[in-house]
């Protein structure tokens, strides 16, 4: 598989009255054609804003892309004009947002919101666009698509609204779908249905997916590869099985320990991560996880670790940004 998107040293800042927010601090990654990449981390770690910056969706000012590149099929997305970026967003890269009730326009019918991209980007006439829109609704599991084109967002349940958002995102057959915590506001049963739907559509359409979430449990059966972010940094990257079976960063260890498990003894409490995330108004120095880390060394307070291959199996792409071997507690 060829490289679809290559992000290199991406830095994002926000200038607010209180100071400069160091939202994303030099992250780099690659996604291949047809691959599913999960980006995991707690709220405020930079996972969503990094994706929105790639699509030109952060307000500038107060936002600022302070450095880096995002090369998609030979073009740096960060250097495109607004007109060029509108074309990319409409046909090549689509995004499903976290809360469909706010992402959908409440005063426009579902049909109007789906057909808009079809007429704008694919040049369809009204009849062709409506036929395609009805097919898309059926494809994402909404029955009687022709009739439902005339309904408004409030006439759909939360899970159905998210299916509508997926239909809109897929309308122009993108090669990359970015899903920004699409199951967060849904109950567990509907979450599973949405994940299964995305897996089916990925297999049918062959598109690549970036799935943004704070829940490691969601991505186990979905992703090929996982990136773990903390305080604007990538702290670990690995194939999904390798990450779950052999985590190599203290933050990843802590996240996995906090997951509810069916085989957990009833007398054992869920683990929690002590402390709080760092204040992003303070310029990063040293390892951002040091104040909460059980393996912390003196070096962690002054030197920021870089993302490097770890363990004896360097060839499998498992990388971590840590000065410590978490298996032994010894310095690397």
N, C-alpha and C positions, 0 to 999 in steps of 0.2 A: 504493500500500500504506500502511495506517495504522501508527502506532507501536504496537508490542507491549510493549516494555520500555524505560523511560528511566531510566538511572542518572545521578545528579547528585552530584558532589563527595563520593564515597564515601571514607571514611577508616576504616582498621582498624588497631588497635593490639593488641599482646599484652604483658601484664605478667608478666614472669618474674623470677626472683631476680637475674639479671644486669642488669636494667633494663627499659626499654620498647622493644619491637620495633616500628618504624614500617613495617608490612607493606604498607599501601596508602595512598597520599597524595593524596586528592582527585581520583579519576578520574571522568570523565563520558563516557557514550556512549549511543547509541540503537540498538535493533534493531527493524526493521520486520517486519510479518507476512510469513512465508514466506521471509525472508532468511537467508542463511548468513553468520555473522560468525566469523572466525578471530581468536583472541587468541594472540599469539606472544611468546615470551620465554624466557630461560634459567631454570633452576630457582631458586626463591626470589624471583622478580620480583613475585609477588602475583597471578598470573593465576588460579590455582585457589582461593586463599583468598577472592578477591573474589566468585567464583561461589558458594562455600559459604556466605558470609555472607548473600548474597541469599536463600538457601533456609533460613536459620536453622540451619546445620549446624556453625558454629564454637562451641566450648565457651566459655561466658561465666560466670565468668572461666575461664582467663586472658585470653581474647579480649575485645575491646571494639569495638563499632561507634561510633567517635568522632564521626561526622558523616555527613551526606548522606542521600539518599533513593534508592529503587528502585521506581518506579511501574510496576506491571503492570496493564493494563486498568483504570486509574483508582484502584488501591489501592496504597499504599506498603507494600511487603512487609516493610520493616524495622520497621513499627509493628504488625504483626499478632500476635495471640496465638498460643500454641503450637498450639491446636486449629485455628485458622484456617489456620495455616501447614501443618499436616498435610494439610489438604484441598487446598491449592494444590500441594504436592509430589505428591500422589497423582493429581490429575486434570489440572492445567494445565501444570505444569513438571516435567519428569523429568530425571534425571541418570544418565549412564553413567560409572562410575568407572574409574580407571586400571588397577587390578589386579583382574580378575574373581575370582581365587581367594580373595582376602580379602574382596571385596564380597559374594560368595555364601556362604550358610551351609552349611558342609560336612556337617552332620548332617541336613539337610532335603532332600527330593527337589526336583528342578527344578520339577516340577509344583506342589508346595506353594508354592514361592517365587513362581511366576508367578500362581497363582490367588488368593493372599492379597490382592493389590491389587484384583483383579476383584470379589471378594466384599465387600471393605471399602468400596471407593469407588463401584462401579457396582451393588452390590446383587444380583449374580448368585447363583443357587444353585450347589451343587457341580457338578452336571452341566453347566450352562451355562458355568461358569468353566473346567472341564476341556476342553470343546469349543473354547472361545476360546483357551485356552493352547496346545492342539495346533495350531490355525491360526496362532498367532503364531510357533511354532517353525518351521513350514513357511515362513512369510513371510520369516524371517531366514535361510533356507537350511539348516535342520536337517531332514533327511528322516525319515520315520517318526515324526512328532511324537507320536502317541498313545502309542506304546511308550516313547518316551524321557522322557515325563513322570515315569516311575517311577525314572529314573536319578538318581544323585548327582553333584555337581560334579566329583569326581575321575575320573568315567567319561567326561569330555569333554576334548578338547584345549584348549590356550589360546585358539585362534581360535574354537572352538565355544563356550567359556565366555563369550567376549565377545559372541558372537551371542545367547546366552541373556540376558546383561545388557541388550542392546538390545531383546530381546523384552519383558522386564520393564518397561523404560522406556516402551515404546510401548503397553503393555497398555490404558491408559485414554485413548488418543488425545490426547496433550498437544499444546498449540499451540507449546510451546518445548521443545526437547531440548538439554540441555547435555552435551557429550561431553568429559570431562576426560582428555586424552591416551589415548584408547581403544586406540591401536595401539602404544604404547611398548614393551610387553613381547613383541611378536609379531615374527616374522621378516618380511622384506620382502614376500614373496609374500602372506602372510596379511594384512599391512597393506593392500595394494592391494585385496584382496577386501572387507575391512571398509569401506574408503572408498567403494568402488563400491556396496556394500550400502546405506550411509547415503544416497548420492546417489539411488539408486532409491527408497528409502523417502520421502525428502524430496519427490520428484516425485509419488509416489503419494498422500501424505498432506497435502502442502501446509504442513507445519510449519516453523517457524523453527528454526535450529540455531546454537548457540554452540560452536565447536570449539576447544578449548584444546590447544596443542601448543608444543613447543620447536623444531619442525622446519618451517622455511619451505617445504621441498620438498613436504611432504604437502598443503599447502593450495592449491597453485597451481590445481589443477583442481576444487577443492571449494568455495571461499569466493567470495562476492560482494564482501566487504569485509574488510580486515585491520586489526587493532589491534596495534601493537608496544608491549610493556611492558618497562620496565627499572627495577629498584629501587623498585617500587611506584608508578611513574608511567606514564602513556601518553605515549610519545615520538613516535609517528607513527600516523596513521590515514589510510587511502586505499582506493579500490577496488583489487581485487587486481591488475589489469593495470597500473594506475598505480604501485602500490608496487613491482612487479618491474621495470618499465621505467624508472621515474624516482624512485628512493628519495631522500628529502630530509632524513634524519637520519643522522648518522655511525654510530649503532649499527645501523640498518637496513642501511646500506652494508656494514658489517663482517659482519653475519649473512649477507647474500647472497654476499659474497666467500668465505665459509667453506663454502658449499654445494658438494658434489661435482658436477662437470659432465662429461657425456659428451664434450664438445668441448674439454675442458681439455688442454693440451699435457702430455705425460708428464714433461717436465723441469721443470714448474712445480709447486711445492708448494702445498698448500691453505693459504689465509690463516688466521691466528688473530688473536684479539683480545687485545692485551697486557693485563697486569694482572689484577685480580680484581674481582668485584662489590663495592660498598660494604658496610660494616658497618651493618646496619639498626638496630643499637642506638644509633647516633649520629643525632641529629635532622638531617634533610636541610637542607642549605644550598647554594644555587647549583645548578648542573646536576649531577645524579647521575652522568652519564657523563664529566664533565670529566677525571678522572684517567686515563682510558683513551682520550681523544679526540685524533685527529691534527689537528683544527681548533680546538683550545681557544683562547679569548681570555681576557683578564683578567676581563672581565665574567662569564664562565661560573662563576668561583669564588664569586661573591657573589650573583648574581641568578638565581633559578630561572626558566627560560623557560616560557612558557605555550603551550598547544597552539593554534596559529593557522593560518589558511589561508596557503599558501605558493605562490610562483610566480605567473605571469601568469594562470593558469586557476583563480582562486579559487572559481569556481562548481562545480567537480567534487568538492568535499568533501575534497580532499587537505590534511591538516594535519600540522604538525610542531612539536615543542617544541625549538627550537634558535635560538641567536643568530647562526648562521653560514649562509650560502648554500653548501652543500656542493659545488656545481658550480664556484664561483669561489674559495671560501675567504674571501670578503669578508664583513664583518658585514652582517646584514639591515638 
